[in-house]
Amino acid sequence: MKKMTKALGLGLFMLGLHWMSGQAPQNYIYTSSGDLKNIEKMITRQDIGGVQIVYNWKALETSKDVYDFSVIEKDLEYLTSINRKLFIQLQDRFFEPQARYIPDYLLNDKEYTGGLVPQYDNPGENKPVGSGWVTQQWNPAVRMRFQKLIGALAEKFDGKIQGINLPETSIDIEMKADKTGFSCDRYFQAELENLKFAKNAFRQSNVLQYVNFFPCEWDNDHQYMSRLFDFAYKNNIGLGGPDIVPNKKGQMKNSYPFFNQYKGKLSLVAMAVQEPTLTYKNPKTKKPFTKEEFTEYAENYLGVNIIFWSVESPWLRDPS
């Protein structure tokens, strides 16, 4: 068993080296748990290498220190049987009012100060501003529980999954009304601590941080973005993001120039074309971006190795 695990780890490492060699991005499917059998025709296409699946905290920790990873085990077994890889996205922030998917003890026990705070987000051009929630990672008690979950996942799945990614850095909360001890610096340091912990826990599988914006920062004026990219580069950590939108002005003042600056230097760059991303239009054609336009920008400007495609992507409905 140890020899097999070691061999798998070496295989993942060598695959990482292949990613750095300038090859075209690999195509993965982005979806939620429980959907795999429904999209089997997409997953088994010859041009699909694996699947990124979103798992929320509450689904994995049913009560304090009680973990249930059976859904991941089932997904991993299925994907392995069809020779596809699994990327876990561990979700601690949510974009719908009713989505409060963290364990109940975090919501109710005093030391966690409610566990969540409201956030507001506009995820795409065709959707109105909606409310959601973000976990108080800046609260050390909450962060400790999140890291314990990461550790439990690593103990079970390190070397078996292709990677794990932590969700996007962007949040939008009412800072003036906050009573949880939030500050922009505390938030940044919390994200860095979680990332460092994940990297130390997962020694064989890839660790990836989604980064797009940081609260309080624009155009790297707090050096959050530059410090994160430097940290990732020095610690062999992958970076990515939830949206590939060619030349999008907001991103061009935040994460995109750093992806370009670090092109070919990071251990892995993996970014998504999610449902909201598909609503954006090319200013020149006045039409939604095509697969070729997304891929060209991802490869040539951002240095992307893997693209996680929404199942709603039009090209996935065509025969492979």
Sequence and secondary structure as in RCSB ss.txt:
>XXXX:A:sequence
MKKMTKALGLGLFMLGLHWMSGQAPQNYIYTSSGDLKNIEKMITRQDIGGVQIVYNWKALETSKDVYDFSVIEKD
LEYLTSINRKLFIQLQDRFFEPQARYIPDYLLNDKEYTGGLVPQYDNPGENKPVGSGWVTQQWNPAVRMRFQKLI
GALAEKFDGKIQGINLPETSIDIEMKADKTGFSCDRYFQAELENLKFAKNAFRQSNVLQYVNFFPCEWDNDHQYM
SRLFDFAYKNNIGLGGPDIVPNKKGQMKNSYPFFNQYKGKLSLVAMAVQEPTLTYKNPKTKKPFTKEEFTEYAEN
YLGVNIIFWSVESPWLRDPS
>XXXX:A:secstr
 HHHHHHHHHHHHHHHHHHTTT   EEEEEEETT TGGGHHHHTSTT  EEEEEEEHHHHEEETTEE  HHHHHH
HHHHHHTT EEEEEEE EESSTT   S HHHHHSGGGTTSEEEEEE  STTS  EEEEEE TTSHHHHHHHHHHH
HHHHHHHTTTSSEEEE  S     STT  S   HHHHHHHHHHHHHHHHHH SSSEEEEE S  TT STTTTSHH
HHHHHHHHHTT EEEESB  TT HHHHTTTHHHHHHTTTTSS EEEEE TGGGG B TTTSSB  HHHHHHHIII
II  SEEEEETT GGGGS  
